[in-house]
Amino acid sequence: MPILKWCQETKLEWHYIAPGNPMQNGFVESFNVSFRDECLNETLFSSPAQSSTAITAWKEDYDRNRPHSSLGNITPSEFAMKMTIEKQGA
């Protein structure tokens, strides 16, 4: 499996989520629900290009305009900027 080979080459640990235990990775599950409900279920795509455009627009809104409770009610882009500033100050 290519992903396992890549993990070995980059020395990353691969962890499987046990079947029936999606909360082992709750952040991803939360994202998947939002993505499915707010983007995929709302749009009937007529072409790969249209799907790419719609998904990119949704992702940009999700990352740049929407505060996330898991990040202290700031946007992911604000959180990334805050982390960069904190690392520079350390």
N, C-alpha and C positions, 0 to 999 in steps of 0.2 A: 504494500500500500504506500503510495508516494508520500502521504502526510507523515507516516511513521518513519520513513527514511529521512525526511526533512528534519523531524524532531531529533533523530539520532545525530545527524550532521551538525545541528545547531545546539545540541545538548539541552534541549527543552524536554520537560517531562510531559508525557501524554496521559491524560486522565479521562477515563470513560465515565459518563453519567449512567448510573445504574438504571435499567428499565423500570419505569414506574416511579422514578424519583427525580422529577424535573427540578425540584427546589434545591438540588445539589448545585445548581447554577441559576439562582433566582434572577440575577441581573439580566442574563441572556433570555430567560423565559419571559421576563417583563417586557423586554425590547421586542421579542417575537410577537407577543400579543398586541402591542401597540402597532407594530408594522403591519400585521395581518388585518387588524380592525380598521386602522385609519388609512391605509394605502391600498393593500391588495384587495380587500373586500369592497372597496369604494370605486374601483376603476376596472372597466372592461378594456383590456389592452388589445389594440388591433394590429400591433407590430412590435418587434423587438425595440425599435427606435423609440416608439411611444412609451413603452414600459421603462426604458432607460431614463428618459426625460422625466417621467412622473416619479420614479423612485429616487432619482437624484434630487428633485425638488423637495420631496418629503424628507429625505435625509438631511438636506441643508436646513430645513425648518426645525427638524428634531435636534440638530446639533447647535444651531446658532440662535434660535429664538425661544425655545421652550425650556423653562427651568425644570430641573429634575430634583425630586425630593431626596434622592440618594446622594446628591451633590450639595446638599444644604440649600436647596431651592435657587440655584444659579444654573445657567446654561452650561453644557459641556465645553463650549469654547471659552467661556469665562473661567471655568474651572481649570482648563489647560493653561490659560494665561496666568492664573494665580499660582499654579504649581511651578511654572517656569520662573516667575518672579521670586518665589520662595527658594528655589534651587540656586538661583543666581546670588541671593542674599546669604546663603549658607556658606 
